[in-house]
Amino acid sequence: MLRTLLAYVFAVLHTLFCSLAAIVFGLFNPYSKIVDKIIRLWARGLLKAAGVKVVVHGQEKLRKDQPYIFMSNHQGAFDILAGVVAIPVTMRFIAKKELFRIPIFAHSMRTVGMIPIDRGNSAEARKSLEEAARTLQNGVSVLIFPEGTRTRDGNIKPFKKGGFVLALKSGLPIMPMVFTGSLNIMRKNSLKLHKGTIHVYFLDEVDTSQYSFEQRNELLKEVRKRIVDFYETVRLE
């Protein structure tokens, strides 16, 4: 319990420092290399404080200078941190609106181009996807968890359509990803931390140009099938 308490104290101070730095440098260019470094410093610091290691597989599948829409299963609260560390290109993520209510941290998130979403409000959710589309137009990749929320039991939930509409409208490829190991680090509705290792797998990209807008459900099914099939092969390793 003491380790968890110390980790939270560090997390608050570390997040405050990184948030202030992100606000300062993000005002000049929210997608600059130094802002990317600050975001990764933030993620690595929180992971280390929690005793979490990240092991990346298949990073070589990423094409240089190609923006992607990254889509992954959502096991736990540390998935975003692991994604920040694992994805080597400039990337911003779509996150639940509650994170954008935290003083200073919320301001830094908006300054560097992170995107809030209210999945309970369809009009606001559409605005978030429009904001994500503008981010993609800047050559910046976006990370989406199409389940919408993290799982309680490890099983992958149904996917929501919004990210696939975004992919088809942008014409960018989807890079499916699989996260394992984060489920037990911090269980949903629990604040207790457990040491562990998160494995991040990059699968083969999906060419969205092969799908029409009317085929968005087929695209969703294909991406989900790839993620689920791979997840089932590695979840017990």
Backbone as numpy.savetxt, mean C-alpha at the origin, in Angstrom:
# Nx Ny Nz CAx CAy CAz Cx Cy Cz
4.97 -6.66 26.92 4.15 -5.45 26.92 5.01 -4.19 26.92
6.13 -4.24 27.66 7.04 -3.09 27.70 7.60 -2.80 26.32
7.96 -3.87 25.59 8.51 -3.69 24.24 7.48 -3.02 23.33
6.23 -3.44 23.45 5.17 -2.82 22.65 5.02 -1.34 23.00
5.06 -1.02 24.30 4.93 0.37 24.74 6.07 1.22 24.20
7.29 0.71 24.30 8.45 1.45 23.79 8.36 1.64 22.28
7.87 0.63 21.58 7.71 0.71 20.13 6.72 1.82 19.76
5.65 1.94 20.53 4.67 2.99 20.25 5.22 4.38 20.54
5.99 4.50 21.61 6.61 5.79 21.93 7.55 6.21 20.80
8.38 5.26 20.35 9.28 5.56 19.24 8.48 5.91 17.99
7.41 5.16 17.73 6.60 5.38 16.53 6.04 6.80 16.48
5.58 7.29 17.63 5.04 8.64 17.69 6.11 9.68 17.38
7.27 9.55 18.03 8.35 10.52 17.83 8.92 10.44 16.42
9.11 9.21 15.94 9.67 9.00 14.60 8.71 9.52 13.54
7.43 9.25 13.71 6.43 9.72 12.75 6.34 11.24 12.75
6.45 11.85 13.93 6.44 13.31 14.02 7.61 13.91 13.27
8.81 13.36 13.49 10.01 13.86 12.81 9.88 13.71 11.30
9.49 12.53 10.84 9.39 12.27 9.40 8.26 13.10 8.77
7.18 13.30 9.52 6.07 14.10 9.01 6.49 15.54 8.77
7.20 16.11 9.73 7.67 17.49 9.58 8.63 17.62 8.41
9.54 16.65 8.28 10.48 16.66 7.16 9.75 16.53 5.83
8.75 15.67 5.79 7.98 15.46 4.55 7.21 16.72 4.16
6.68 17.42 5.16 5.95 18.66 4.87 6.88 19.70 4.27
8.06 19.85 4.85 9.02 20.85 4.37 9.44 20.56 2.94
9.91 19.35 2.68 10.42 19.02 1.35 9.29 18.75 0.35
8.15 18.28 0.85 7.03 18.01 -0.04 6.42 19.25 -0.64
6.58 20.39 0.02 6.06 21.64 -0.52 6.76 22.03 -1.82
8.01 21.62 -1.98 8.76 21.93 -3.20 8.40 20.95 -4.32
8.38 19.67 -3.98 8.04 18.63 -4.97 7.60 17.38 -4.21
6.31 17.08 -4.21 5.82 15.94 -3.42 6.32 14.58 -3.91
6.88 14.55 -5.13 7.33 13.27 -5.69 8.84 13.22 -5.89
9.56 14.07 -5.17 11.01 14.11 -5.31 11.67 12.90 -4.65
12.93 12.67 -5.00 13.67 11.55 -4.43 13.85 11.71 -2.92
14.05 12.94 -2.47 14.26 13.13 -1.03 12.96 12.84 -0.26
11.81 13.16 -0.84 10.54 12.82 -0.19 10.38 11.30 -0.14
10.74 10.63 -1.24 10.69 9.16 -1.25 11.57 8.58 -0.15
12.75 9.17 0.03 13.66 8.68 1.07 13.08 8.89 2.46
12.41 10.00 2.66 11.79 10.27 3.97 10.68 9.26 4.24
9.88 8.97 3.23 8.79 8.00 3.39 9.35 6.62 3.72
10.43 6.24 3.04 11.03 4.92 3.31 11.71 4.89 4.67
12.32 6.00 5.06 12.92 6.10 6.40 11.84 5.91 7.46
10.71 6.53 7.26 9.58 6.38 8.19 9.15 4.92 8.30
8.97 4.28 7.15 8.51 2.89 7.15 9.53 1.95 7.79
10.80 2.12 7.42 11.85 1.24 7.98 11.96 1.42 9.49
11.85 2.65 9.96 11.95 2.90 11.39 10.85 2.22 12.18
9.62 2.30 11.68 8.50 1.67 12.37 8.61 0.15 12.34
9.05 -0.38 11.22 9.22 -1.84 11.11 10.29 -2.33 12.09
11.41 -1.61 12.14 12.49 -2.02 13.03 12.06 -1.93 14.49
11.35 -0.87 14.84 10.90 -0.71 16.22 9.96 -1.82 16.64
9.18 -2.33 15.69 8.23 -3.40 15.99 8.87 -4.79 15.90
10.13 -4.84 15.47 10.80 -6.13 15.34 10.35 -6.91 14.12
10.05 -6.18 13.04 9.53 -6.80 11.82 10.56 -6.72 10.70
10.84 -7.84 10.08 11.72 -7.90 8.92 10.87 -8.03 7.66
11.39 -7.51 6.55 10.69 -7.62 5.27 11.61 -8.32 4.27
11.10 -9.39 3.68 11.83 -10.14 2.66 11.08 -9.99 1.34
11.79 -9.54 0.31 11.16 -9.23 -0.98 11.53 -10.29 -2.01
10.53 -10.72 -2.77 10.72 -11.73 -3.81 10.18 -11.20 -5.15
10.94 -11.38 -6.22 10.46 -11.05 -7.56 10.53 -9.59 -7.95
11.33 -8.82 -7.23 11.43 -7.39 -7.53 11.98 -7.14 -8.94
12.73 -8.11 -9.46 13.31 -7.98 -10.80 12.25 -7.95 -11.90
11.02 -8.30 -11.57 9.95 -8.30 -12.57 9.48 -6.89 -12.92
9.84 -5.92 -12.10 9.43 -4.54 -12.36 10.24 -3.95 -13.50
9.55 -3.30 -14.42 10.23 -2.63 -15.53 10.67 -1.23 -15.11
11.87 -0.88 -15.47 12.41 0.43 -15.11 11.60 1.54 -15.77
11.33 2.59 -15.02 10.62 3.78 -15.51 9.19 3.48 -15.95
8.62 2.39 -15.48 7.23 2.06 -15.79 6.37 2.23 -14.54
5.45 3.19 -14.55 4.54 3.30 -13.40 3.54 2.15 -13.40
3.16 1.71 -12.23 2.23 0.59 -12.08 1.10 0.95 -11.13
0.04 0.19 -11.25 -0.96 0.13 -10.19 -0.70 -1.18 -9.45
-0.12 -1.06 -8.27 0.18 -2.24 -7.46 -1.08 -2.65 -6.70
-1.40 -3.93 -6.75 -2.56 -4.45 -6.03 -2.16 -5.67 -5.22
-2.58 -5.69 -3.97 -2.18 -6.77 -3.08 -3.31 -7.18 -2.15
-3.18 -8.40 -1.62 -4.04 -8.79 -0.50 -3.68 -7.93 0.72
-4.59 -7.89 1.68 -4.38 -7.01 2.84 -4.51 -7.82 4.12
-3.34 -8.20 4.68 -3.32 -9.03 5.89 -3.33 -8.24 7.18
-2.58 -7.14 7.21 -2.45 -6.45 8.48 -2.02 -5.01 8.33
-1.94 -4.31 9.47 -1.61 -2.89 9.49 -0.21 -2.60 8.97
0.66 -3.59 9.00 2.04 -3.38 8.57 2.24 -3.61 7.07
1.18 -3.93 6.35 1.29 -4.14 4.90 1.76 -2.88 4.18
1.21 -1.74 4.58 1.60 -0.49 3.92 3.09 -0.22 4.13
3.57 -0.42 5.35 4.99 -0.20 5.63 5.85 -1.15 4.81
5.45 -2.41 4.74 6.20 -3.39 3.96 6.17 -3.03 2.48
5.03 -2.53 2.01 4.93 -2.12 0.61 5.84 -0.96 0.29
5.92 0.01 1.19 6.80 1.16 0.99 8.25 0.71 0.86
8.65 -0.24 1.70 10.03 -0.75 1.67 10.29 -1.61 0.44
9.30 -2.41 0.04 9.51 -3.38 -1.04 9.45 -2.77 -2.43
8.61 -1.77 -2.61 8.42 -1.18 -3.95 9.52 -0.14 -4.18
10.39 -0.36 -5.18 11.57 0.49 -5.34 11.35 1.75 -6.16
10.13 1.96 -6.64 9.85 3.14 -7.47 9.04 4.15 -6.67
8.93 5.36 -7.20 8.11 6.37 -6.55 6.66 5.90 -6.52
6.10 5.81 -5.33 4.78 5.22 -5.16 4.03 5.95 -4.04
2.74 6.12 -4.25 1.88 6.65 -3.19 0.74 5.66 -2.98
0.18 5.62 -1.79 -0.85 4.62 -1.52 -2.20 5.26 -1.19
-3.23 4.48 -1.43 -4.58 4.86 -1.04 -4.83 4.27 0.35
-5.21 5.11 1.29 -5.37 4.66 2.68 -6.70 5.14 3.24
-7.17 4.45 4.26 -8.46 4.80 4.86 -8.41 6.22 5.43
-9.55 6.88 5.36 -9.63 8.30 5.71 -9.27 8.58 7.16
-9.41 7.57 8.03 -9.11 7.78 9.45 -7.66 8.21 9.68
-6.75 7.73 8.83 -5.34 8.09 8.97 -5.12 9.58 8.70
-6.05 10.18 7.96 -5.90 11.59 7.59 -6.54 12.52 8.62
-6.83 11.97 9.78 -7.35 12.78 10.88 -6.31 12.97 11.98
-5.15 12.34 11.81 -4.09 12.43 12.82 -3.33 13.74 12.62
-3.29 14.62 13.62 -2.62 15.91 13.47 -1.18 15.77 12.97
-0.76 16.68 12.13 0.58 16.76 11.54 0.80 15.61 10.55
0.59 14.37 10.99 0.75 13.22 10.09 -0.19 13.35 8.90
-1.42 13.76 9.15 -2.40 13.92 8.07 -1.92 14.98 7.07
-1.40 16.09 7.59 -0.91 17.16 6.72 0.25 16.66 5.87
1.14 15.89 6.46 2.28 15.37 5.71 1.82 14.38 4.64
0.82 13.56 4.97 0.31 12.58 4.01 -0.24 13.29 2.77
-1.01 14.33 3.01 -1.58 15.07 1.88 -0.50 15.82 1.11
0.48 16.37 1.82 1.53 17.14 1.17 2.33 16.29 0.19
2.59 15.03 0.55 3.41 14.18 -0.32 2.58 13.36 -1.30
1.26 13.56 -1.31 0.44 12.94 -2.34 -0.23 11.63 -2.00
-0.27 11.27 -0.70 -1.03 10.08 -0.33 -2.53 10.38 -0.51
-3.31 9.33 -0.70 -4.70 9.52 -1.13 -5.67 8.90 -0.11
-6.52 9.72 0.52 -7.50 9.17 1.47 -8.71 8.60 0.73
-9.35 7.61 1.31 -10.56 7.06 0.71 -11.58 6.73 1.80
-12.82 7.07 1.51 -13.94 6.73 2.39 -14.78 5.70 1.65
-14.54 4.44 1.94 -15.21 3.38 1.19 -16.70 3.29 1.54
-17.11 3.96 2.59 -18.52 3.97 2.94 -19.30 5.06 2.25
-18.60 5.88 1.47 -19.23 6.99 0.75 -18.82 6.90 -0.71
-19.72 6.47 -1.57 -19.37 6.21 -2.96 -18.92 7.47 -3.69
-19.53 8.61 -3.38 -19.13 9.86 -4.04 -17.71 10.25 -3.65
-17.39 10.12 -2.36 -16.04 10.43 -1.90 -15.03 9.43 -2.44
-15.43 8.18 -2.55 -14.54 7.15 -3.09 -14.20 7.46 -4.54
-15.17 7.94 -5.31 -14.91 8.32 -6.71 -13.92 9.47 -6.78
-14.06 10.43 -5.86 -13.11 11.54 -5.83 -11.69 11.05 -5.54
-11.58 10.06 -4.67 -10.27 9.49 -4.35 -9.65 8.84 -5.57
-10.45 8.14 -6.34 -9.95 7.50 -7.56 -9.55 8.54 -8.60
-10.28 9.64 -8.65 -9.90 10.73 -9.56 -8.56 11.33 -9.14
-8.36 11.45 -7.83 -7.08 11.95 -7.31 -5.96 10.97 -7.64
-6.24 9.68 -7.52 -5.25 8.66 -7.87 -4.90 8.73 -9.35
-5.90 9.02 -10.19 -5.65 9.15 -11.63 -4.69 10.29 -11.91
-4.85 11.40 -11.20 -3.94 12.53 -11.38 -2.53 12.17 -10.93
-2.43 11.37 -9.87 -1.12 10.91 -9.39 -0.44 10.07 -10.46
-1.19 9.18 -11.08 -0.63 8.32 -12.13 -0.17 9.14 -13.33
-0.87 10.23 -13.62 -0.49 11.09 -14.74 0.87 11.74 -14.52
1.30 11.82 -13.26 2.62 12.37 -12.93 3.71 11.31 -13.02
3.36 10.11 -13.49 4.34 9.03 -13.59 4.62 8.35 -12.28
3.73 8.53 -11.31 3.89 7.96 -9.98 3.00 6.73 -9.85
3.54 5.65 -9.32 2.76 4.43 -9.12 1.84 4.58 -7.91
0.81 3.74 -7.88 -0.16 3.77 -6.77 -0.32 2.36 -6.22
-0.36 2.24 -4.89 -0.60 0.96 -4.23 -2.04 0.93 -3.71
-2.76 -0.13 -4.10 -4.16 -0.29 -3.72 -4.35 -1.66 -3.07
-5.15 -1.69 -2.03 -5.58 -2.96 -1.44 -7.05 -3.16 -1.82
-7.31 -3.90 -2.90 -8.68 -3.98 -3.43 -9.70 -4.66 -2.53
-9.24 -5.34 -1.47 -10.20 -5.89 -0.51 -10.90 -4.77 0.27
-10.24 -3.64 0.37 -10.82 -2.50 1.07 -10.52 -2.45 2.55
-10.29 -3.58 3.15 -9.95 -3.65 4.57 -9.15 -4.92 4.81
-8.44 -4.96 5.93 -7.62 -6.15 6.17 -8.44 -7.32 6.68
-7.94 -8.50 6.42 -8.65 -9.72 6.78 -8.52 -10.00 8.28
-9.48 -10.73 8.81 -9.42 -11.17 10.21 -8.86 -12.57 10.34
-9.07 -13.39 9.31 -8.72 -14.82 9.41 -7.66 -15.28 8.42
-7.12 -14.36 7.62 -6.10 -14.74 6.65 -6.65 -15.02 5.28
-7.94 -15.25 5.17 -8.54 -15.52 3.86 -8.75 -14.22 3.09
-8.54 -14.28 1.78 -8.66 -13.08 0.96 -10.13 -12.78 0.68
-10.53 -11.55 0.96 -11.92 -11.13 0.81 -12.21 -10.76 -0.65
-13.48 -10.57 -1.00 -13.83 -10.12 -2.36 -13.16 -8.78 -2.67
-12.85 -8.57 -3.94 -12.22 -7.32 -4.37 -13.28 -6.30 -4.77
-12.98 -5.04 -4.53 -13.84 -3.95 -4.98 -13.37 -3.49 -6.37
-14.28 -2.89 -7.13 -14.03 -2.59 -8.54 -13.23 -1.32 -8.80
-13.21 -0.40 -7.84 -12.66 0.92 -8.09 -11.26 0.93 -8.68
-10.37 0.13 -8.12 -9.00 0.10 -8.60 -8.88 -0.39 -10.03
-9.77 -1.25 -10.43 -9.74 -1.80 -11.78 -10.29 -0.81 -12.80
-11.27 -0.02 -12.37 -11.74 1.08 -13.21 -10.60 2.07 -13.44
-9.88 2.37 -12.37 -8.72 3.27 -12.45 -7.67 2.72 -13.41
-7.40 1.43 -13.31 -6.39 0.80 -14.17 -6.79 0.88 -15.64
-8.04 0.61 -15.93 -8.50 0.63 -17.32 -8.52 2.04 -17.88
-8.90 3.01 -17.08 -8.93 4.40 -17.55 -7.53 4.96 -17.76
-6.60 4.53 -16.92 -5.22 5.02 -17.03 -4.42 4.28 -18.09
-4.83 3.03 -18.38 -4.10 2.21 -19.34 -2.81 1.63 -18.80
-2.58 1.79 -17.50 -1.34 1.29 -16.91 -1.47 -0.18 -16.52
-0.34 -0.90 -16.51 -0.39 -2.31 -16.10 -0.62 -2.44 -14.60
-1.23 -3.55 -14.24 -1.41 -3.89 -12.83 -0.31 -4.85 -12.42
0.34 -4.56 -11.30 1.35 -5.46 -10.75 0.76 -6.14 -9.52
0.29 -7.38 -9.65 -0.24 -8.08 -8.48 0.88 -8.39 -7.48
0.55 -8.29 -6.20 1.50 -8.58 -5.14 0.82 -9.46 -4.10
1.64 -10.18 -3.36 1.13 -11.01 -2.26 1.94 -10.72 -1.01
1.25 -10.46 0.09 1.88 -10.26 1.40 1.55 -11.45 2.29
2.55 -11.98 2.94 2.31 -13.01 3.96 3.11 -12.65 5.21
2.60 -13.07 6.36 3.34 -12.88 7.61 2.90 -11.71 8.45
2.11 -10.79 7.88 1.74 -9.60 8.66 0.50 -9.80 9.51
-0.23 -10.88 9.26 -1.50 -11.10 9.97 -1.32 -11.14 11.48
-0.27 -11.82 11.94 -0.10 -12.03 13.38 0.79 -10.99 14.06
1.33 -10.05 13.29 2.17 -9.02 13.90 1.33 -8.08 14.76
0.21 -7.67 14.21 -0.75 -6.89 14.99 -2.14 -7.26 14.50
-2.84 -8.04 15.29 -4.17 -8.51 14.91 -5.16 -7.34 14.81
-6.15 -7.50 13.95 -7.17 -6.46 13.82 -7.86 -6.25 15.16
-8.07 -4.98 15.52 -8.69 -4.58 16.79 -7.80 -4.88 18.00
-6.49 -5.05 17.77 -5.54 -5.25 18.86 -4.37 -4.31 18.68
-3.79 -3.84 19.77 -2.63 -2.96 19.71 -1.33 -3.68 20.05
-1.42 -4.93 20.47 -0.23 -5.67 20.86 0.59 -6.05 19.64
1.91 -5.86 19.75 2.82 -6.15 18.65 3.56 -7.46 18.88
3.77 -8.19 17.79 4.53 -9.43 17.83 5.62 -9.36 16.76
6.82 -9.78 17.10 7.89 -9.81 16.11 7.53 -10.79 15.00
8.09 -10.53 13.81 7.81 -11.44 12.71 8.49 -11.01 11.43
8.24 -11.76 10.37 8.79 -11.49 9.05 7.66 -11.39 8.04
7.65 -10.32 7.28 6.67 -10.16 6.21 7.36 -10.48 4.89
6.78 -11.39 4.14 7.28 -11.71 2.80 6.42 -10.97 1.78
7.08 -10.30 0.85 6.38 -9.56 -0.20 6.77 -10.16 -1.54
5.77 -10.60 -2.29 6.00 -11.25 -3.58 5.43 -10.39 -4.71
6.25 -10.15 -5.73 5.77 -9.52 -6.96 5.44 -10.63 -7.95
4.23 -10.62 -8.48 3.83 -11.61 -9.47 4.05 -11.04 -10.87
3.58 -11.71 -11.90 3.71 -11.20 -13.26 2.68 -10.10 -13.49
3.08 -9.04 -14.18 2.17 -7.93 -14.40 1.02 -8.33 -15.32
-0.07 -7.59 -15.20 -1.26 -7.83 -16.02 -1.41 -6.66 -16.99
-1.46 -6.97 -18.28 -1.59 -5.95 -19.32 -3.05 -5.54 -19.43
-3.38 -4.36 -18.95 -4.78 -3.93 -18.94 -5.28 -3.55 -20.33
-4.37 -3.36 -21.28 -4.80 -3.01 -22.64 -5.53 -4.16 -23.32
-5.44 -5.34 -22.75 -6.13 -6.50 -23.30 -7.59 -6.58 -22.85
-8.00 -5.61 -22.04 -9.36 -5.62 -21.50 -10.07 -4.31 -21.85
-11.32 -4.41 -22.26 -12.14 -3.22 -22.47 -12.77 -2.81 -21.14
-13.35 -1.62 -21.12 -13.98 -1.17 -19.88 -15.12 -2.09 -19.48
-15.81 -2.63 -20.48 -16.91 -3.55 -20.21 -16.41 -4.86 -19.61
-15.13 -5.13 -19.75 -14.54 -6.37 -19.23 -13.87 -6.16 -17.87
-14.24 -5.10 -17.18 -13.59 -4.80 -15.90 -13.80 -5.91 -14.87
-14.95 -6.57 -14.92 -15.17 -7.68 -13.98 -14.25 -8.85 -14.28
-14.01 -9.08 -15.58 -13.09 -10.16 -15.96 -11.66 -9.84 -15.50
-11.29 -8.55 -15.62 -9.97 -8.12 -15.15 -9.86 -8.33 -13.65
-10.87 -7.95 -12.92 -10.89 -8.15 -11.47 -10.72 -9.62 -11.12
-11.47 -10.47 -11.80 -11.40 -11.90 -11.51 -10.02 -12.47 -11.81
-9.41 -12.00 -12.90 -8.09 -12.51 -13.27 -7.04 -12.11 -12.24
-7.04 -10.85 -11.84 -6.05 -10.38 -10.86 -6.27 -11.07 -9.52
-7.51 -11.17 -9.09 -7.79 -11.83 -7.81 -7.38 -13.30 -7.85
-7.64 -13.96 -8.97 -7.27 -15.38 -9.09 -5.76 -15.56 -8.96
-5.00 -14.68 -9.61 -3.54 -14.78 -9.53 -3.07 -14.60 -8.09
-3.63 -13.61 -7.42 -3.22 -13.33 -6.04 -3.61 -14.48 -5.12
-4.85 -14.93 -5.23 -5.34 -16.01 -4.36 -4.57 -17.30 -4.60
-4.38 -17.67 -5.88 -3.68 -18.91 -6.20 -2.26 -18.91 -5.64
-1.55 -17.78 -5.82 -0.18 -17.71 -5.31 -0.17 -17.70 -3.79
-1.09 -16.95 -3.21 -1.17 -16.87 -1.75 -1.37 -18.24 -1.13
-2.20 -19.05 -1.73 -2.47 -20.38 -1.19 -1.24 -21.27 -1.25
-0.32 -21.00 -2.17 0.89 -21.83 -2.27 1.96 -21.43 -1.26
1.88 -20.19 -0.74 2.95 -19.72 0.15 2.49 -19.41 1.57
1.20 -19.37 1.83 0.70 -18.90 3.13 1.15 -19.77 4.29
1.41 -21.04 4.05 1.79 -21.94 5.13 3.29 -22.19 5.22
4.05 -21.51 4.34 5.50 -21.71 4.36 6.11 -21.08 5.61
